[in-house]
Amino acid sequence: MTGWNASDIPDQGGRVAVVTGANSGIGYVTARELARRGARVLLACRSETRGIEASDRIRAEVRDADVQFVPLDLGSLDSVREFAAAYDRDHGRLDLLINNAGVMALPYGRTADGFETQFGVNHLGHFALTGLLMPRLLAAPEARVVSVSSGFHAIANIDIDDLNSERGYRRWVAYGRSKTANLLFVHELARRLAAADSRVVAAAAHPGYASTNLQTRAPQMEGRKVIERLVAVGNRIFAQSADAGALPTLYAATAPGVAPDSFTGPRLQGWRGAPAPSWRAPWTLNDTAGERLWAESERLTGVTYGALKA
């Protein structure tokens, strides 16, 4: 893993990848580099305009890139189901599912289905998407599911009795809980895949502190121009690039020997640098919590995982 970078990505010819939130930031870089190595990449994005623009940019940067925008709004279970149905109809094979899209520290809001926005988008939308695409992943010879979490998962464990923050909302706590949920999801998914003797690998990654529009989104929504400018300056001074921030995700998705339920992040204090094993809070490895979150996620989304029983 020492010094691993995008040039170390193995050939991805013949493989098909879905990258959520691929129109910008580390999602865009992930999609571009997978396409550069020969994968067919579907850019699953909420905005048609930005998704098509991202597809065009990748084609301009990567000769013969095989990329396609497909609409997906993770804040709407109807959209998730429509995406999965269209995938079954139009695409078939699936080797890599990169659960990258996310929102961070937003003002309180709800998704189309009434879930608190951060929990609904960051966890439930991806839980439903992965479950609906699981038959395709199980059918592929060496498939992987990579969920992008964050070092901020250490802020808070989930509250299984208040997953939608109905007892009080603190934006950073809610974000931390959603990122803990990402790791618990990977933990439980890896356990179920192993029990089913599946070769699908479920792993997690995080970008450290990478300069993307994720940090400025909340100030933009609230019209806090001064905070938005300060965050942008902090990104320029302290953050690593989106290209560097995408490396842990790309490593988890493509490097040989990635272990199930592993968590990859930047080497230097989880902040920046080449991919390396990352520290994770003990509560993200709790079997009981993983099982309870899974059961609640099935109840809330109506999506079950068929052959992957408890």
N, C-alpha and C positions, 0 to 999 in steps of 0.2 A: 504494500500500500504506500510505501515511502515515495513521496513526490508524484503520486498518481495525478495525471491530468487528462484532458479530453483526448489527446493523441493516443492514450492507452485504451480507449474504448474498443472492444473487439468488434470485428465485422458484424454488422446487424442485417446483412442482406437476407431477404426472405422473411424477415420478422415484421410484425405489425404492432404499433404502439398507439395507445391513447394517452394524451397528456391533457389534464384539465388545467384551465387557466393558462393556456399556452400563448396568449396574445402579448404578454409582457413579462419582464423580470426573469426569475429563474425558470419559470415554465417555458418561456420563449426560448431561452438558451438550451434547456433540456430537449425541446422538440427539434431545434436546429441541429444540435450535435448528434442526436439519434438519426436524423435524416442524412447528415453528412456521412455517417458510417453505413448508410444503405437501408435503413428501416423505412417502411411506409408509416407515416405519422399522421394521426388524426388530431387536429387541434380542437379540443372541446372547450368552447368559450361561450360566455353569455352574450356578448355583443357581436352581432354579425359584422358590423363595420370593422371593429378592431380585429376580429378573427380573420377576415379576408385580407386585411392589411398585413397582418403577421404572416399569413401564408405567402403573400407576395414578397415580403421582405426576405423570408427564408429562401425562396426560389432565386432571389437576386443574389444572395450570399453563397448559396450552395448549388453548384451546377447539378442539374438533373434531380433535384430534390423531389421526392414523392410525398407531398403534404396536401392535406385537405382540411378545410374548416368544417366542423359539424356543430350545430347549435346545442348548447347545454347550459341550463340555469340550475345550479345546485341548490338554489333556494326554492325550487319548485319540484315536488315529487312527480307531478305530471310531466314536467320537462325531462326528468331523469328517466322515467318510463318510456317516453317518446324516443329519447336517445338510444336506449337499449333495444327497443323494437326496431328502429332504423338500422342499428348495427347488425342485428340478426338478419335483417332483410338484405342489406347492401354490402356487408363486409366479411362476415364469417370469422376468419381466423383472428385470434388475439393472443399476442405473446407478452406484451408489457402494458400494464395499467399503472400510470403515474398519477396518483391522487395528490395533485399539487395545489390546486386553487384554494384560496382562502381569503378571509377578511380578518382585520386586526383592530381591536380596541375601538370598535364603532360605538356611537351613541346607541341607546337601547332601541331595538326594533324587532320585528317579527318577519319570518319568511312567509311565503304564500300559504303555507300549511299551518301557520300559527306558532312555529318554533322560534325561540330566541335566535336572532340572526347568526351569531357566531357559532353556537352549537349546531344550528340547523344546516349552515353551509359547510363549516369546517369538518363536522363529523357525520351528521345524519345523511346529508346528500351523498357523500362518498360511501357511506355504509350501504345505502340503497344501490348506488351505481355498481359497486363491486359485487354485491349479491346478484344483481340482474345479469352481469357479465360473467359470473363465475363459471357457467357451463362452457363458455368459450375458452376461458383460461385453463380449466381442467382438461380440455381436449388438446391443448398445445403441449409439445414435448418438454419444454423448459421455460414455462411461463413464470413471471414475477409480478407481484403487486408491491408497489413502493408508495408509502404514505409519508407526506412531508409534514413533520411536526415542527417543534421549535424548542429552543432552550428555555423559553418562557413557560413551558409546561411545569417547571419547578415552582411557579408562583402558587399553584393550587391543584389539589386533587379534585376529582369530580364529586359532586354531591348527588348521589343516586336518587335522593328524594326531592331534588329541586334542579333537575337537569336544565330546565328552561329559565332559571333565575327569577322565578316568580316571587320569591321571598325578599328580593332586593337585588339590585343590579350594580355591580362595579365592573366597569368595562375591561380592566386588565385581569381581574380575577376570572371573569367569564372567558376571556381569551385563553388564559392559562388552563382552565378546565377543558376547553375545546381541544387544546393541544395534548393534554393528558389523555383525553378520549381517543385521539389519533393513535397514541402509543398503546393504550389498552386494547383498541381494536386490532392492531397488528399482533399483539400478544395472543389474544384469543383466536384470531384467524390462523396464526401459525400453529397453535395447539390443535385446532380442528383439522387443518390440512394434514398434520402429522398423523392424527388418529385415523384419517381416511387413506393413509399410505399414498398421499399425493406428492408429486414432485414440484408442485407450485411453491415458490418461495415468497413469503410475505415478510417484508422488511420495512424499516423506517429510516428517514434521514432528516437532517435539518441544515439550513444554510449558514448558521452563525449570524453575524451581522452583515447582511448584504444590502447594497443600495438598490432598492426597488421602489415602486409607487405604493407598496403596502403601507409604508410608514406615513405617507402624506395623505392617504385617503380620508381618514377621520377628520383631520383639520380642514380639508377641502369641503367635506360634507357640512361641517358646522360653520364655514366661513371664517375660520380663525387664520387669517392671512399671516400674522406674525409668527404663530406656531408653525405653520406650514413652511415658512421661509427658514426658520431655525432648524427644523427637522431636515430640510433639504441641505443646509450647510453642514449639519452633523453627518449626513450621509456622505458628502463629498470628502470630509476630513477623516472620518473614522471607519467608514464601512469599506468592505471589500466589494469588488465589482459583482454584478449579477453573473458574469461568466464564472468567477471563482465560487460564488455561492451555489451555483448549480452542480458543482463537482460531486458533493456527497450524494445527491440524488442520482446522478449518472453512474457513480460507482455502485450504489446499491442496486441499480437497474441492470448493470451490464458486466461488472467485474466477476471473474471466476471465483467460486468458493464463498460467495456471500451467504452467511448463515441465516436461517429463519429467525425472525424476531430480533435481528441485530438493529443497532441504531448508529448510523454513521453521521458524523459532523466534521467541521473543520478541526484540524489538529491542535492549533494554538488556543488552549483554554476554551474550546468550543466557539471561538470568536471568528477566527480566520485561518487560512492555510489549507494545505492538502487534506483530502479525506482521511479520517481515522475513526476508530471506535469512540463513541461519545458516551459520557456519563448520562444516566437517566435516573429519575427519582424512583425509590423502591416501590412506591404505590403503582407504578406503571407495569410492574411485573406480578401483581396480585391476581391470582387465578380467580378468586371469588369475585373481585371487582370486575374483572374482564367478563365473566359469565353473566353477572347482573346487568352490566352495561349492554351486552349483546342482546339479552332478553328484552330489555327496555327498547333498544333500537329496533328490534323486530316488531315490537308492539306499535311503536310510534310510526314506523314507515310502512308496515305491512309487507316488508320484504323478508323472506326467509332464504336460507342457503341450501335447500335441497339435501344433497348427499352429505353435507358437512354438519352432522348432528353434534350435539353436545357430548 
